[in-house]
Amino acid sequence: MTLAPRYAMPMIARPLAAGLLLAAFWMATMPAQAGDGHDHGEAPAAAAGPSLPRFSAASELFELVGVLNGKQLTLYLDHASSNAPVKDAKLELELGGRKLSPKTHGEGEFELTLDEAPKTGVSPVTVTVSTASETDLLAGELDIHEEAHADEAHVHGWKEWAVWGTGGLAALAILGFVARRLSAGRALRTGAAA
């Protein structure tokens, strides 16, 4: 009877270790599986959070974009033909039936602090733009939505579970195959030594 050295692995441990190593390698190199609705094209720029409510209004002369951040409304006014900011313009704004006067904050940029944040829903916006040589009326709508699904956790679909289950079964099959091959090799070596 021959005793195995202390550093030798038990008979079952070698195939198990080899199988686990092979399964770990396989799982690390397995490509990521995307669910329905995922596009693997060019990655979009990462957003810091949900986008702010905004509206736009345009005419042949001017283009206006308004961005609402709580009670703060920022307006950007450009020439429609050149997309250049409009210099020395005055704005009169009507938002949800209230007349407001935004203050100039920069070239083509205006700011306004509302008394209260607009409620969820669609609010009509009308803006009168006056410059030294032109006057125009722009109209748009500010549509504010609640973030209905913002706090929901990611839900795993059946396809995702199926992929993980199939991967696990494949890893177990590989582990079983490796264990059988190693124990068959040992049996041959043990039989030859006798």
Buried (B, 14 or more C-beta within 10 A) or exposed (E): EEEEEEEEEEEEEBBBEBBEEBBEEEEEEEEEEEEEEEEEEEEEEEEEEEEEBBBBBBEEBBBBBBBBEEEEBBBBBBBBEEEEBBEEBBBBBBBBEEEBEBEBEEEBBBEBEBEEBBEEEEBEBBBBBEBEEEEBEBBBEBEBEEEEEEEEEEEEEEEBEEBEEEBEEBBEEBBEEBBEEBBEEEEEEEEEEE
